[in-house]
Structures are given as C-alpha cells and as structure tokens.
Amino acid sequence: MRRTAMTDARKKDTREKIELGGLIVKAGLRFEKRALLLGMLIDGGRRARNDEQERARLTALGAEAFGHDSE
C-alpha cells in the first residue's frame, strides 16, 4: 500500500511532537503544569531572541544535558 503525502506529513508531525515532549521529560519537568511549561518556553524564547548571550548560555546548558545522555 502506498502512503500518501498527508500520511507522511502527519507521521513526521507526530514524531516531532514526541521528540519535543521528550525534551520536557529530560529537563525534569514531566509533572509540571502545562501553563507553567508554556510560560517558561515563551519567556525563554523571548529572552533568547533578544539576547545573544542568553541564547548562547541556554544552548550550552542544553548541549551539556545532551552530552550526559549515556549516563
């Protein structure tokens, strides 16, 4: 059976959402309220867009966390 472009797009979208949810878990925020999580993301996004040093700091923090995946 041939998959349609719509099916492929939906699968890609679902995979991306699962991966993004995994970031919440990896950050230790699994049990926080969704409103808090969204607020944190909005705030962090604003700060990262407006402050190159903050963007670099947050990127380094995330890279360090990914570096500990094997632990």
N, C-alpha and C positions, 0 to 999 in steps of 0.2 A: 504494500500500500504506500502510495506517495504522499509525503507530508506537504501540506500547503505552507505558503509563506506566513500566513496568520498563525498556524500552529507553531512554527519555528520561532516566531516573534514572541508568542506567549510563553514558550518554554524558556527563552532567553530572559524575558522579564521576570519570570518566576525564579529562575536560578540567581539572578541579580538580587532579588529581594531576600532570598535565603542567605546569600553571602553577606548582605548588609545586616541582617538580623544576627548573624554570627559575630559581627563586629561588636554589637551591643553586649553579647554574652562574653566575648573576650575582654571587654573593658570592665567586666564585673558588675554590669548594670541590669542584669536579667530581670530582677524583681522590682525595679523602679517603675513608678507610674509613667505611662506613655506621655502625659503632658510635660513631665519633668524632662524626659528624654528629648522630646521635640524642642522644648525651650533651650536645652543645652546645645542642641545641634544648630538651632537658629542663631543663638548667641555666638557660638564658636565660628559659625560660617561668616557672620558679620565681622568679627574680630580678625579672622584670617584674611578676609578680602581687603580690609582696611589697614592692616599692619603686617608688613613683610617679615618683621622679626617674630611676631606671634605665629605667623604661618610656618616659619622655619622651626620654631620651638615645638609646635604641635606635630609637625612632620617628623622631627627627630624622636619625639616621645612615641609616636605610633610605630616608627621603624624599629625602635628598641623593643617594643612589645612584640612585634612580628619576629624579631630575632630570637626571642625566647620560646618560639613555638615548639622546639624539640625538647624543652624541659618539662 
